[in-house]
Amino acid sequence: MPDTINNTTPPAFLPGLENLQRTLPSWAVWLLHIALIAAAYWISGKLGLLLAIPPGYATAVWPPSGIALAGLLFFGYRAWPGVWLGSFLVNVGISFDANTTETILKSLSIASCIGVGATLQAAAGVWLIRRYVGFPNALDQERDIIRFLFLGGPLSCFVNATIGVGTLWAHGIIPTPALAFSWWTWWTGDALGILTLTPLILIFFATPRAVWQQRRYTVAVPLVAIFALAVLVFVLVSGNEQRRIESIFEQRTQALTRALDESLGNYVQILQSIESFYASSSKVERHQFHTYVQRMFDKYPGIQALSWNPRVPTAERAAYEAAARRDGHASFQFTERDAGGRLVRAAPRAEYVPVYFSEPYVGNEVALGFDLASNAVRLAALSRARDTGQPTATAGVRLVQKTGQQTGILICLPLYAQNLTADTVTARRHSLRGYAIGAFHMATMVDAVLKNQDQSDWVLRIEDTAATADGAHLYGPPLEAGAGTSARVVRTTLDIAGRQWALSFTPTPDYLAAQRSWAPWLVLAAGLLFNALLGTFLLVLTGRTSRIEQLVKTRTAELARSNAELEQFAYVASHDLKEPLRMVGSFTELLARRYQGKLDKDADEYIGFMLDGVRRMQQLINDLLAYSRITRGGQALTLTAADAALAAALANLKQAIGESAATVSADPLPPVYANASQLMQLFQNLIGNAIKFRAEAAPVVHISAQRRSEQWLFSVQDNGIGIEPQYRERIFAIFQRLHTREAYPGTGIGLALCKRIVEQHGGKIWLESEPGRGSTFFFNLPVKPKENL
Ligand code: ADP
């Protein structure tokens, strides 16, 4: 796909990267982009796998899909190898099987194909977004946000859900019946990954930064918080599920362990019953032994052979052999195995423990006559049994009777001379007659116990803990390399006839798959879906807000401009009006001077009206000019003596004060940061009003100032007519008067001017008043100069 580095938008990326991109040659930038995407993909993939539900890799969210999309959006299509490499590495990590060349090739092939799927998916998402939404994009329009998330997320995720699951199916990893479900979980994971992660990446890196940056707190924080919460709940729920599954499994294995223990106990009891049989008769004949043990075989299928092994001192060997031949075993002799494993006549030794009676005969022919004392493993068990008086098992042995891997154990029960309390080792050694010995076939014995259980759920292994490597394995498939380390294996021990067996139950993958609960997956998927919806909603909201803010900014700017223009106009107009007005004024005065009394009475009156009108208009224009001048200048405020400003104002009011016989007093006033002439105007207007709006009595006016933390609070108090409460806001607006011109002259600009002056200085103006008794106007000025005035 043709693409150049220039039409991509990496500028707002990490500041360091930005510099690098400027200084590096373009091929190096390209490699850098690839490496960045691959690394981010790999890391987020590893993190994503932590949220998978074992067994298998059904993840409810696959964040790398969001990385891939954002990566190609920022760096352009040509950075695609980064996506492929990231995906390849993650998937090789999941399924690498180094057993054979074939399995290696298979792992590599799976990882490559999924990588291709991931790459195509991201490219499709970028193409759709560029084509139908446009990128870079502020995403501040509902339509854009929804299109962006839908095209980049759910829609483009069809690609790898199909390619990825198809790959696993083609390689025989996913069986056909599981296709639909696997597709669905794959698709959900990818889509949620994009919906969750892409907005976050955009917030931190996309342009225009002004819009995206604002979303850090309004969108990113809630999204990350909800995401963390969803993951936390998932971890808790899935931990609970794991424990539940494990505890169910453990309970089952406990039941099995008890059944095994009981069954093996029964096998030991067989030997004890033989012991009782011997104890009750002085001499047991071969045919009696045969009859007695027959009933055992049906009940206990694990019995390979039950035998009577007398203790034969070397002197009695010939007699025993002769007696057995008389019983019908023509070739009977004591035997042992030679170094090559062949049965040969037993070499002379002090004492023999031959298999003398053995049932059933068929299948055990070769064992008859075999001297157990000739074999170290067996002899060890025999000696221990003899010394302890207890049934004693051997480690695992290859049974003599069978060929091939027939693991069995022998359990030996010693029999002592009658009527003898054999309670010391010496006494036992002395009075030993022989042993009742059972040869038990492990597989048949254990299988008989397990036969009612569903054995496809677990694999049982039994090992003898104290035995050497040879005799350790008693039951179950041999341990595979690396297996058995899983935490799910339940281990217990059983004490069997003086030996300790280690039992390990490993649940099969099928069992775990059947037990797998989708509750945690659902919790996470629902949480993330909510998160995605919330993200969309927040993007829409912030998009709208930023659009409105933009609008407000433009409008305010327009408003400020038109305000300034208006002021300019008022200033110019008033200024230019003064000249013709002065002309009208002077000619009217001329007219009055020359023709007063020479025209008729009406003409004199009209001239009087004209003069009055001209004077009022001049006053109005002067006031308006003063008002519109307040914003002009903008020079820095300097420390000004309020006393001096007050004195200047009083000088201007000298005539009014004299005419009204007003008393004006003032406290000492502080220096303030103010424009001196404006401060003077302020005093002049307030004191002028205080005198103008007088009551019957002569006006008394008092001016004072007090420090209130960072402000100076000034007050101008009078004893005039006062102001009704409902007018206390209104009178500060321009042209607002409460009286006719006939009652009190004025233009209604004075207080508006005062308010403007005070506000220009960063202060406020207000009043308190009691109608009929007087008013006090307050205004405050800051103690320190305000910036930007
Ligand atoms: P003007 O003095 O030209 O009427 P101002 O803006 O100065 O206009 O005042 C607005 C109105 O506020 C006045 O018309 C008057 O009704 C009222 N006012 C102002 N100062 C006082 C005062 N000290 N006592 C009573 N009323 C006042």
Boltz pocket constraint, residues with backbone or C-beta under 6 A from the ligand:
constraints:
  - pocket:
      binder: B
      contacts: [[A, 685], [A, 686], [A, 689], [A, 690], [A, 691], [A, 693], [A, 718], [A, 720], [A, 721], [A, 722], [A, 723], [A, 731], [A, 733], [A, 736], [A, 737], [A, 738], [A, 739], [A, 744], [A, 745], [A, 746], [A, 747], [A, 748], [A, 749], [A, 750], [A, 751], [A, 752], [A, 775]]
      max_distance: 6.0
